[in-house]
Amino acid sequence: MDRLDRLIDRRAPLSLDADVAAASRAFENQPDAQVLAVVDSDGRPVGLLRRQAFQAATLPGGAPVASVMDLAPLVVDGGLRTSQFRDEMLAENRLALSTGFIVTEAGLYLGVGTAVNLLAARGDRSRALHDATIATTQVLAAEILRQLDDAQTFVDALIRQPLPADSKSCAQALADSFGDLHRLMHRARAIQATEAGLSPLEPRPTLLREVIDSLEARWAARAATAGVTLLTAYDGAPELAADLDADRLAELLDGLVERALSATRRGAVEVTLSARPALEGLALEARVRDAGQTPDPARLARIFEAIDGEKPLAIGFGMAHAASLAGAMNGVIRAETNPGSGATVVFSLLAPEAVEQVAAPAAGMIAASAAHILIVDDNATNRMVAEALCEMFDCTSEQAVDGVEAVEMASIGRYDLILMDIKMPRMDGVTATHAIRALPGRAGKVPIIALTANADPEDAVGYLAAGMNGVVEKPMKPENLLKALQDNLGCEEETAAAA
């Protein structure tokens, strides 16, 4: 519980020999001060000046402050708990909370307090505690997600092995469980980050017809497995584009589609996105209609609650995340019952029309097949994850445990690319990169990709300046590593072709 010495105003007191003019200047210089203490030469409180009473008094500037101060204010020790202060001290002097009181430590002046500053201080402490809790939760969730990613990578690699049917089924069930848990943790973390303002939107020109096309690509197989028909449609001009955060919109729609699929046992889930020019941009409306049972009014009212005792937790978090994203995007989301059966969730948004040209889809991917990669990392788990990812992309690999081994192996071996950890014993990744770049011939020109948890722009600039060709952030994600392989192996192939 809070103590008084953590909630008070530690304002400089007035001395007992100060005059009214000095007190007037003190109040003018501190417009938010409602009370000021008066102390003797030893620092012991002897009185309390109240702004309202002081301003009401008409005394000459040379008059002593003792003529206008309260000679018997409430004086309490700073170590007192707020509950004790409320139950014991204020029981004897109920006006002290509004008129002010003095707080001491070992009998000497420490500060002053009023109801206003007590409430403000407690509010500040509550906000600080809330912010610290959010920060801790975000870090913890990120670490859990990282470990889930590593576990998922191992299980995926296991599934690709020639296992007996029973073992493969067990591995697949484990992979599905990891995937469900990962999705649940990601949504819980995303909800908190969105509501705390930690994830600002990143609008970019987005072709609206591609929003619905990508949604169909993500969910068609899942719907087919569930025995449900997924019907998608885009209603709008093919060239219409809006400035919006396409990733957040996809997350919102995914939450709605997942709920609709879970509610539908047979029939179809319909997803439509309409776009119409409006006075201030584009009026967008997304509708996700299921063919499940019609929810009663009470269940419909709880459809966006994360935990309602009825929906699976993953579905509930998906709907709560959709609602938080709708608010962050200044949109409106609602649910309504269908005329026949089931429910429809509607998301409406007014988005600026994109004026920049939408980037064309990327050209065909450059295959990284048959590349031989050197993995350099002092952590065995990280090396195994990288090896599994390389295997996923049909690449062979060798491993080094630090920069010294990396330089030795790079000088005598033929590698198409090196994945280089930054912080390692004996020789770090930057020093090893300098040494490799000094090697003669092809060995010194091999593409080197930094593997690091410190992937801030400033750090990345330093790694590139050291001679590296790119950065992949830990924990490694398959799509990030694949892009690094394509960028650098592709460049090498094009250079060789040109030669």
C-alpha positions as CSV (number, residue, x, y, z in Angstrom):
1,M,0.0,0.0,0.0
2,D,1.0,3.6,-0.6
3,R,2.7,5.7,2.1
4,L,2.2,9.4,2.5
5,D,5.8,10.3,1.7
6,R,5.3,8.9,-1.8
7,L,2.2,10.9,-2.6
8,I,3.0,14.4,-1.2
9,D,4.1,17.7,-2.7
10,R,7.7,18.3,-1.6
11,R,7.5,22.0,-1.9
12,A,10.1,24.4,-0.4
13,P,8.7,25.8,2.9
14,L,8.7,29.4,4.0
15,S,10.8,30.4,7.0
16,L,9.2,31.7,10.1
17,D,10.8,35.1,9.7
18,A,9.4,35.5,6.1
19,D,7.0,38.4,5.4
20,V,3.7,38.5,3.5
21,A,5.4,39.8,0.4
22,A,7.7,36.7,0.3
23,A,4.7,34.4,0.7
24,S,2.9,36.2,-2.1
25,R,5.8,35.7,-4.4
26,A,6.0,32.0,-3.5
27,F,2.3,31.5,-4.4
28,E,2.8,33.5,-7.7
29,N,5.8,31.3,-8.7
30,Q,3.9,28.1,-7.9
31,P,0.4,28.6,-9.4
32,D,-0.6,25.0,-8.6
33,A,0.3,25.2,-4.9
34,Q,-2.7,25.4,-2.7
35,V,-0.8,25.2,0.6
36,L,2.7,26.1,1.8
37,A,4.4,25.1,5.1
38,V,6.2,27.5,7.4
39,V,9.1,26.1,9.4
40,D,11.5,27.3,12.1
41,S,15.2,27.6,11.8
42,D,15.6,23.9,12.6
43,G,13.3,22.8,9.8
44,R,10.4,21.9,12.1
45,P,6.9,22.8,10.9
46,V,5.2,25.6,12.8
47,G,2.3,26.6,10.6
48,L,0.5,26.3,7.2
49,L,-0.4,29.0,4.7
50,R,-3.5,28.3,2.6
51,R,-3.7,30.2,-0.7
52,Q,-7.4,31.0,-0.4
53,A,-7.1,32.4,3.2
54,F,-3.9,34.2,2.3
55,Q,-5.4,35.9,-0.7
56,A,-8.4,36.9,1.3
57,A,-6.3,38.6,3.9
58,T,-5.4,42.3,3.4
59,L,-2.1,42.8,5.2
60,P,0.9,45.0,4.3
61,G,3.8,43.2,2.5
62,G,6.0,43.7,5.5
63,A,3.7,41.8,7.9
64,P,5.0,38.5,9.2
65,V,3.6,35.2,7.7
66,A,2.7,34.2,11.3
67,S,-0.1,36.7,11.2
68,V,-1.9,34.8,8.4
69,M,-0.9,31.1,8.9
70,D,-2.7,28.3,10.6
71,L,-0.9,27.8,13.8
72,A,-2.3,24.3,14.4
73,P,-2.3,22.4,11.2
74,L,-2.5,18.6,11.0
75,V,1.1,17.2,11.0
76,V,1.6,13.5,10.2
77,D,4.6,11.3,9.7
78,G,5.6,10.4,6.1
79,G,5.8,6.7,6.9
80,L,2.1,6.5,7.6
81,R,0.1,4.3,5.3
82,T,-2.7,6.0,3.5
83,S,-5.2,3.6,5.1
84,Q,-4.0,4.6,8.6
85,F,-4.1,8.3,7.6
86,R,-7.7,7.9,6.5
87,D,-8.9,5.8,9.5
88,E,-6.9,7.5,12.3
89,M,-5.8,11.0,11.5
90,L,-8.7,12.2,9.4
91,A,-11.1,10.8,11.9
92,E,-9.9,13.5,14.3
93,N,-9.6,16.3,11.7
94,R,-11.9,15.7,8.7
95,L,-11.2,19.1,7.2
96,A,-7.5,18.4,6.9
97,L,-7.8,16.5,3.6
98,S,-9.4,19.5,1.9
99,T,-7.6,22.3,3.8
100,G,-4.1,20.7,3.7
101,F,-1.7,19.0,6.1
102,I,2.1,18.8,6.7
103,V,4.1,15.6,6.4
104,T,7.3,15.2,8.4
105,E,10.2,12.7,8.7
106,A,11.8,12.4,12.1
107,G,10.0,15.5,13.1
108,L,11.5,17.6,10.3
109,Y,9.5,19.1,7.4
110,L,9.2,16.8,4.3
111,G,6.2,18.1,2.3
112,V,2.6,19.1,2.2
113,G,-0.5,17.4,1.0
114,T,-4.1,18.0,-0.1
115,A,-6.9,15.9,-1.5
116,V,-6.0,17.1,-5.0
117,N,-2.4,16.2,-5.0
118,L,-3.0,12.8,-3.2
119,L,-5.4,11.8,-6.0
120,A,-3.1,13.1,-8.7
121,A,-0.1,11.3,-7.2
122,R,-2.0,8.0,-6.9
123,G,-3.2,8.4,-10.5
124,D,0.4,8.9,-11.7
125,R,1.5,5.8,-9.7
126,S,-1.4,3.8,-11.1
127,R,-0.5,4.8,-14.6
128,A,3.2,4.0,-14.1
129,L,2.3,0.6,-12.7
130,H,-0.1,-0.1,-15.5
131,D,2.6,0.9,-18.1
132,A,5.1,-1.3,-16.4
133,T,2.7,-4.2,-16.3
134,I,2.0,-3.8,-20.1
135,A,5.7,-3.6,-20.9
136,T,6.5,-6.8,-18.8
137,T,3.6,-8.7,-20.4
138,Q,4.7,-7.7,-23.9
139,V,8.2,-8.9,-23.3
140,L,7.0,-12.1,-21.8
141,A,4.6,-12.8,-24.7
142,A,7.4,-12.0,-27.2
143,E,9.7,-14.6,-25.5
144,I,6.9,-17.2,-25.5
145,L,6.2,-16.6,-29.1
146,R,9.9,-16.9,-30.0
147,Q,10.1,-20.3,-28.2
148,L,6.9,-21.4,-29.9
149,D,8.5,-20.4,-33.3
150,D,11.6,-22.5,-32.5
151,A,9.5,-25.5,-31.4
152,Q,7.3,-25.2,-34.5
153,T,10.4,-25.2,-36.7
154,F,11.6,-28.4,-35.1
155,V,8.3,-30.1,-35.5
156,D,7.9,-29.0,-39.1
157,A,11.3,-30.5,-39.8
158,L,10.3,-33.7,-38.1
159,I,7.1,-33.9,-40.2
160,R,9.2,-33.8,-43.4
161,Q,11.2,-36.9,-42.3
162,P,10.2,-40.4,-43.5
163,L,8.3,-41.4,-40.3
164,P,5.8,-44.2,-39.6
165,A,2.2,-43.1,-40.1
166,D,1.5,-43.1,-36.3
167,S,4.5,-41.0,-35.6
168,K,3.7,-38.5,-38.4
169,S,0.2,-38.1,-37.1
170,C,1.5,-37.4,-33.6
171,A,4.0,-34.8,-35.0
172,Q,1.2,-33.2,-37.0
173,A,-1.0,-33.0,-33.9
174,L,1.8,-31.4,-32.0
175,A,2.4,-28.9,-34.9
176,D,-1.3,-28.0,-34.8
177,S,-1.2,-27.4,-31.1
178,F,1.8,-25.2,-31.4
179,G,0.0,-23.3,-34.2
180,D,-3.1,-22.8,-32.1
181,L,-1.1,-21.6,-29.1
182,H,1.0,-19.3,-31.2
183,R,-2.2,-17.7,-32.7
184,L,-3.7,-17.3,-29.2
185,M,-0.6,-15.7,-27.7
186,H,-0.2,-13.4,-30.7
187,R,-3.8,-12.2,-30.5
188,A,-3.6,-11.6,-26.7
189,R,-0.4,-9.6,-27.1
190,A,-1.9,-7.7,-30.1
191,I,-5.0,-6.8,-28.2
192,Q,-3.0,-5.3,-25.4
193,A,-0.6,-3.5,-27.7
194,T,-3.4,-2.0,-29.7
195,E,-5.4,-0.8,-26.7
196,A,-2.3,0.6,-25.1
197,G,-1.3,2.5,-28.3
198,L,1.9,0.5,-28.7
199,S,1.2,-0.5,-32.3
200,P,0.6,2.5,-34.5
201,L,-1.1,2.0,-37.8
202,E,1.0,2.0,-40.9
203,P,-1.2,3.0,-43.8
204,R,0.0,2.3,-47.4
205,P,-1.7,2.2,-50.8
206,T,-3.6,-1.0,-51.0
207,L,-5.6,-2.4,-53.9
208,L,-9.0,-3.4,-52.4
209,R,-9.7,-6.3,-54.7
210,E,-6.4,-7.8,-53.5
211,V,-7.6,-7.7,-49.9
212,I,-10.4,-10.2,-50.7
213,D,-8.1,-12.2,-53.0
214,S,-5.5,-12.7,-50.3
215,L,-8.2,-13.6,-47.7
216,E,-9.5,-16.3,-50.0
217,A,-6.0,-17.7,-50.5
218,R,-5.5,-17.8,-46.7
219,W,-8.7,-19.5,-45.8
220,A,-9.8,-21.7,-48.7
221,A,-8.0,-24.8,-47.5
222,R,-9.2,-24.4,-43.9
223,A,-12.8,-24.0,-45.1
224,A,-12.5,-27.1,-47.3
225,T,-11.1,-29.2,-44.4
226,A,-14.0,-28.1,-42.3
227,G,-16.5,-29.1,-45.1
228,V,-17.7,-25.5,-45.4
229,T,-17.9,-23.5,-48.7
230,L,-16.1,-20.2,-48.6
231,L,-17.6,-17.6,-50.9
232,T,-15.7,-14.3,-51.4
233,A,-16.6,-11.3,-53.4
234,Y,-15.3,-7.8,-54.1
235,D,-17.9,-5.1,-55.0
236,G,-16.1,-2.1,-56.4
237,A,-14.0,-0.7,-59.2
238,P,-11.0,-3.0,-59.9
239,E,-8.6,-0.1,-59.7
240,L,-9.7,1.4,-56.4
241,A,-7.0,1.7,-53.8
242,A,-7.1,3.0,-50.3
243,D,-4.5,4.3,-47.8
244,L,-4.9,1.8,-44.9
245,D,-2.9,-0.6,-42.9
246,A,-3.5,-3.7,-45.0
247,D,-1.9,-6.1,-42.4
248,R,-4.2,-4.9,-39.6
249,L,-7.3,-5.1,-41.9
250,A,-6.2,-8.7,-42.7
251,E,-6.0,-9.5,-39.0
252,L,-9.4,-8.0,-38.4
253,L,-11.0,-10.0,-41.2
254,D,-9.2,-13.2,-40.2
255,G,-10.8,-13.0,-36.8
256,L,-14.2,-12.7,-38.2
257,V,-13.7,-15.5,-40.8
258,E,-12.4,-17.9,-38.2
259,R,-15.4,-17.3,-36.0
260,A,-17.8,-17.8,-38.9
261,L,-16.1,-21.0,-39.9
262,S,-16.3,-22.3,-36.3
263,A,-20.0,-21.5,-36.1
264,T,-20.9,-23.1,-39.5
265,R,-21.3,-26.9,-39.6
266,R,-22.6,-27.1,-43.1
267,G,-23.4,-24.6,-45.8
268,A,-21.3,-21.5,-46.7
269,V,-19.4,-18.6,-45.1
270,E,-19.8,-15.5,-47.2
271,V,-17.2,-12.7,-47.2
272,T,-17.8,-9.5,-49.2
273,L,-16.0,-6.2,-49.4
274,S,-17.6,-3.3,-51.1
275,A,-15.9,0.0,-51.9
276,R,-17.7,3.2,-52.9
277,P,-16.3,6.7,-53.5
278,A,-17.4,9.1,-50.8
279,L,-17.0,12.8,-50.1
280,E,-13.9,12.3,-47.9
281,G,-12.4,9.1,-49.5
282,L,-13.7,5.6,-49.9
283,A,-16.6,4.1,-47.9
284,L,-15.6,0.5,-47.3
285,E,-17.9,-2.2,-45.8
286,A,-16.8,-5.8,-45.1
287,R,-19.5,-8.3,-44.3
288,V,-18.8,-11.8,-42.9
289,R,-21.9,-14.0,-42.9
290,D,-22.0,-17.5,-41.3
291,A,-24.6,-20.3,-41.6
292,G,-24.6,-21.4,-38.0
293,Q,-27.3,-21.2,-35.4
294,T,-28.9,-17.8,-34.9
295,P,-27.5,-16.4,-31.6
296,D,-30.0,-15.0,-29.0
297,P,-29.7,-11.3,-28.2
298,A,-27.6,-12.0,-25.1
299,R,-25.0,-14.0,-27.0
300,L,-25.0,-11.5,-29.9
301,A,-24.2,-8.7,-27.4
302,R,-21.2,-10.7,-26.2
303,I,-19.8,-11.6,-29.6
304,F,-16.8,-9.3,-29.3
305,E,-15.9,-10.4,-25.8
306,A,-12.7,-12.3,-25.4
307,I,-14.0,-14.6,-22.6
308,D,-17.7,-15.3,-22.4
309,G,-17.8,-18.9,-21.3
310,E,-19.2,-20.1,-24.6
311,K,-16.7,-19.4,-27.4
312,P,-13.3,-21.2,-27.6
313,L,-10.6,-18.9,-26.3
314,A,-8.9,-18.5,-29.6
315,I,-12.1,-17.5,-31.3
316,G,-12.9,-15.0,-28.5
317,F,-9.5,-13.4,-28.7
318,G,-9.9,-13.1,-32.4
319,M,-13.1,-11.3,-32.1
320,A,-11.8,-9.0,-29.3
321,H,-8.8,-8.3,-31.5
322,A,-11.1,-7.4,-34.4
323,A,-13.0,-5.0,-32.2
324,S,-9.9,-3.3,-30.9
325,L,-8.5,-3.0,-34.4
326,A,-11.8,-1.5,-35.6
327,G,-11.5,1.2,-32.9
328,A,-7.9,1.9,-33.8
329,M,-8.8,2.3,-37.4
330,N,-11.7,4.7,-36.6
331,G,-14.1,2.2,-38.0
332,V,-17.4,0.7,-36.8
333,I,-18.0,-2.9,-36.2
334,R,-21.3,-4.6,-35.3
335,A,-23.1,-7.9,-35.4
336,E,-26.6,-8.7,-36.6
337,T,-28.7,-11.8,-37.0
338,N,-29.5,-13.1,-40.5
339,P,-33.1,-13.4,-41.7
340,G,-32.7,-17.2,-42.0
341,S,-30.1,-18.5,-39.7
342,G,-26.7,-17.5,-38.4
343,A,-25.2,-14.0,-37.9
344,T,-23.3,-11.4,-40.0
345,V,-20.5,-9.2,-38.6
346,V,-20.2,-5.9,-40.5
347,F,-17.1,-3.6,-40.4
348,S,-17.4,-0.1,-41.9
349,L,-14.6,2.3,-42.6
350,L,-14.0,5.6,-44.3
351,A,-10.5,5.5,-45.7
352,P,-8.5,8.0,-47.8
353,E,-8.3,7.1,-51.5
354,A,-4.7,6.3,-52.4
355,V,-3.1,8.8,-54.6
356,E,0.2,7.0,-55.1
357,Q,0.5,4.2,-57.5
358,V,0.1,0.8,-55.9
359,A,3.2,-1.2,-56.2
360,A,2.9,-4.0,-58.7
361,P,3.2,-7.6,-57.4
362,A,6.8,-8.8,-57.1
363,A,8.3,-10.8,-59.9
364,G,8.7,-14.6,-59.6
365,M,10.8,-15.8,-56.7
366,I,14.4,-16.7,-57.3
367,A,15.0,-20.3,-56.1
368,A,17.6,-20.8,-53.4
369,S,17.8,-24.5,-54.1
370,A,21.2,-26.3,-53.9
371,A,22.8,-23.4,-52.1
372,H,25.5,-24.3,-49.5
373,I,25.3,-22.2,-46.4
374,L,27.6,-21.7,-43.4
375,I,25.7,-21.1,-40.1
376,V,27.7,-19.3,-37.5
377,D,26.2,-19.1,-34.0
378,D,27.4,-20.0,-30.5
379,N,23.9,-21.1,-29.5
380,A,23.2,-24.7,-30.4
381,T,19.4,-24.2,-30.5
382,N,19.8,-21.2,-32.9
383,R,22.1,-23.3,-35.2
384,M,19.5,-26.1,-35.2
385,V,16.7,-23.7,-36.1
386,A,18.7,-22.2,-38.9
387,E,19.7,-25.6,-40.2
388,A,16.0,-26.7,-40.2
389,L,15.0,-23.5,-42.1
390,C,17.8,-24.0,-44.7
391,E,16.6,-27.6,-45.1
392,M,13.1,-26.3,-45.6
393,F,14.4,-24.3,-48.6
394,D,16.4,-27.2,-50.0
395,C,19.7,-25.8,-49.0
396,T,22.6,-27.7,-47.5
397,S,24.5,-26.2,-44.5
398,E,27.5,-26.5,-42.2
399,Q,28.0,-25.0,-38.8
400,A,30.6,-22.9,-36.9
401,V,30.3,-22.1,-33.2
402,D,32.1,-18.7,-33.3
403,G,33.9,-16.2,-35.5
404,V,37.3,-17.9,-35.4
405,E,35.8,-21.1,-36.8
406,A,33.8,-19.1,-39.3
407,V,36.9,-17.4,-40.8
408,E,38.8,-20.8,-41.0
409,M,35.9,-22.5,-42.7
410,A,35.2,-19.6,-45.1
411,S,38.9,-19.6,-46.1
412,I,39.0,-23.3,-47.1
413,G,35.4,-24.0,-48.0
414,R,33.0,-23.0,-50.8
415,Y,29.9,-21.4,-49.4
416,D,27.2,-19.6,-51.3
417,L,26.1,-17.6,-48.2
418,I,27.0,-17.2,-44.5
419,L,24.5,-16.6,-41.7
420,M,26.5,-14.8,-39.1
421,D,25.5,-14.3,-35.5
422,I,26.8,-11.0,-34.0
423,K,27.6,-11.7,-30.3
424,M,29.9,-14.7,-29.9
425,P,32.9,-15.6,-27.8
426,R,36.5,-15.5,-29.1
427,M,35.5,-13.4,-32.1
428,D,32.2,-11.6,-32.7
429,G,30.3,-11.5,-36.0
430,V,31.5,-8.0,-37.1
431,T,35.2,-8.9,-36.6
432,A,34.7,-12.2,-38.4
433,T,33.1,-10.4,-41.3
434,H,36.1,-8.0,-41.6
435,A,38.4,-11.0,-41.6
436,I,36.4,-12.8,-44.3
437,R,36.2,-9.7,-46.5
438,A,40.0,-9.7,-46.4
439,L,40.2,-13.2,-47.8
440,P,41.3,-13.4,-51.5
441,G,39.1,-14.4,-54.4
442,R,35.6,-15.8,-54.1
443,A,35.9,-16.6,-50.4
444,G,36.1,-12.9,-49.5
445,K,33.1,-12.0,-51.6
446,V,30.6,-14.5,-50.2
447,P,27.3,-12.8,-49.1
448,I,27.1,-12.5,-45.3
449,I,23.7,-12.1,-43.5
450,A,23.7,-10.8,-39.9
451,L,21.6,-12.9,-37.4
452,T,20.7,-10.7,-34.5
453,A,18.0,-9.7,-32.0
454,N,19.3,-6.1,-32.3
455,A,17.9,-5.2,-35.7
456,D,17.2,-1.5,-35.1
457,P,18.0,0.7,-38.2
458,E,21.1,2.1,-36.5
459,D,22.4,-1.4,-35.8
460,A,21.6,-2.5,-39.3
461,V,23.6,0.4,-40.8
462,G,26.6,-0.6,-38.7
463,Y,26.4,-4.2,-39.9
464,L,26.1,-3.2,-43.6
465,A,29.1,-0.8,-43.1
466,A,31.1,-3.7,-41.7
467,G,30.7,-5.6,-45.0
468,M,27.5,-7.6,-44.4
469,N,24.8,-7.9,-47.1
470,G,21.7,-7.9,-45.0
471,V,20.1,-8.5,-41.6
472,V,17.7,-11.2,-40.4
473,E,16.2,-10.6,-37.0
474,K,16.0,-13.3,-34.4
475,P,13.9,-15.2,-33.8
476,M,14.2,-16.2,-37.4
477,K,11.0,-16.4,-39.4
478,P,11.0,-18.5,-42.6
479,E,9.8,-15.7,-44.8
480,N,12.5,-13.3,-43.6
481,L,15.3,-15.9,-44.2
482,L,13.8,-16.8,-47.6
483,K,13.8,-13.2,-48.7
484,A,17.5,-12.8,-47.6
485,L,18.4,-15.9,-49.5
486,Q,16.5,-14.8,-52.6
487,D,18.0,-11.3,-52.5
488,N,21.6,-12.3,-52.1
489,L,21.7,-15.6,-54.0
490,G,19.7,-14.0,-56.8
491,C,22.1,-11.1,-57.0
492,E,25.0,-13.6,-57.2
493,E,23.3,-15.6,-60.0
494,E,22.5,-12.4,-62.0
495,T,26.1,-11.2,-61.6
496,A,27.5,-14.6,-62.9
497,A,25.0,-14.6,-65.8
498,A,26.1,-11.1,-66.8
499,A,29.8,-12.1,-66.6
